[in-house]
Amino acid sequence: MSEADHTGYRQPPKATRFRNGRSGNPRGRPKNRHREILYDTVLGQMVTIREDGRDRRVTAAEAFLLQLTQKGLAGDSAAARASLEAIEAARVEKGKAVMAPTRLVISTISSGADAILEPLGIAKLKYPTDEARVRWELNSWIVEAALERLGSRQLSDEEQREVWNATRMPNKVRWPIWWCYFPE
């Protein structure tokens, strides 16, 4: 047995070795191997959403935009940005300057920081029945904790006024020695 006929580790049989000048993959990479997702197919599917206690059938794209819009209105800035970008892309694609919805129903959802402020006792909604006036007031303990975290840094008069106005019961807060904003 000659050395050329030897087979074993890193020595495949001569009959199955790659030939010089010939590709090891003669058919090449398959066509359409890296196809993109068929967005129209996925986003065109009909889904059921619940609005005001009633079921409604809409496309997945519309449901997605409604969800993004609701999160954006609830204070999620990333969702708001994504929603606006999607709407702008749809306008450009349709070639229309203005795409006014026939009817837009907005309902509040529990998402983002607003969803946890009250359960954790950090803040309380000042006008819980008025959806037009959404204002959170911070509880005194969280204001005290935040002021302690400042260390030696002091707030300006304008910043002190903002903190005072955003505090639920400012007279119950143990203000630091350097605090000078006490409205009458």
Buried (B, 14 or more C-beta within 10 A) or exposed (E): EEEEEEEEEEEEEEEEEEEEEEEEEEEEEEEEEEEEEEEEEEBEEEEEBEEEEEEEEBEBBBBBBBBBBBBBBBBBEEBBEBBEEBBEEEEEEEEEEEEEEEEEEEEEBEBBEBEEBBEEEBBBBEEEEEEEEBEBBBBBEBBBEEBEEEEEEBBEEEEBEEBBEBBBEBEEBEBEEEBEBEEE
